[in-house]
Amino acid sequence: MLLWSANRVPVVVKLVILVIMECCWNVYPSTPTSSGIFVAVHLVTLAFLCAGYVDKQVSKKKSS
């Protein structure tokens, strides 16, 4: 999961995000609320990654 490469994000926050994703994913049939929360959680994950929360060593390992 891409979120785990964000080293400066606390593990508790990562777990909360993961639980929210799973709860939204398991809603059948999907509702506008569950879909909105699912997209919002993914946007938060993307914001963590774009804001530079990825350690430079992780980026170097992937490029070599």
C-alpha positions as CSV (number, residue, x, y, z in Angstrom):
1,M,0.0,0.0,0.0
2,L,1.4,3.4,-1.0
3,L,0.5,4.9,2.3
4,W,3.1,2.9,4.2
5,S,5.9,4.6,2.2
6,A,4.9,7.9,4.0
7,N,7.3,7.5,6.9
8,R,6.5,10.6,8.8
9,V,2.8,9.8,9.1
10,P,2.1,8.1,12.5
11,V,1.2,4.4,12.3
12,V,-2.1,5.1,14.2
13,V,-3.2,7.5,11.4
14,K,-2.2,4.9,8.7
15,L,-4.3,2.3,10.5
16,V,-7.3,4.7,10.9
17,I,-7.1,5.5,7.2
18,L,-6.9,1.8,6.3
19,V,-10.0,0.9,8.5
20,I,-12.0,3.8,7.0
21,M,-11.1,2.5,3.5
22,E,-12.1,-1.0,4.3
23,C,-15.4,0.1,5.9
24,C,-16.3,2.2,2.8
25,W,-15.2,-0.6,0.4
26,N,-17.4,-3.2,2.2
27,V,-20.7,-1.2,1.9
28,Y,-23.0,-2.9,-0.6
29,P,-24.7,-1.4,-2.4
30,S,-22.5,1.7,-2.4
31,T,-24.0,4.9,-1.2
32,P,-23.1,8.5,-2.0
33,T,-21.8,8.8,1.5
34,S,-19.5,5.7,1.4
35,S,-18.2,6.7,-2.1
36,G,-17.5,10.3,-1.0
37,I,-15.7,9.1,2.1
38,F,-13.7,6.6,0.1
39,V,-12.6,9.3,-2.4
40,A,-11.8,11.7,0.4
41,V,-9.6,9.2,2.2
42,H,-7.7,8.6,-1.0
43,L,-7.3,12.3,-1.5
44,V,-5.8,12.6,2.0
45,T,-3.4,9.8,1.2
46,L,-2.4,11.6,-2.0
47,A,-2.0,14.8,-0.1
48,F,0.4,13.1,2.4
49,L,2.5,11.8,-0.5
50,C,2.5,15.1,-2.4
51,A,3.4,17.1,0.7
52,G,6.7,15.3,1.0
53,Y,5.9,12.8,3.7
54,V,7.8,10.2,1.8
55,D,11.4,9.7,3.1
56,K,14.1,10.5,0.6
57,Q,15.7,7.0,1.1
58,V,12.5,5.3,-0.1
59,S,12.6,7.5,-3.3
60,K,16.3,6.6,-3.9
61,K,15.7,2.9,-3.5
62,K,12.9,2.9,-6.1
63,S,15.0,4.9,-8.6
64,S,18.0,2.6,-8.5
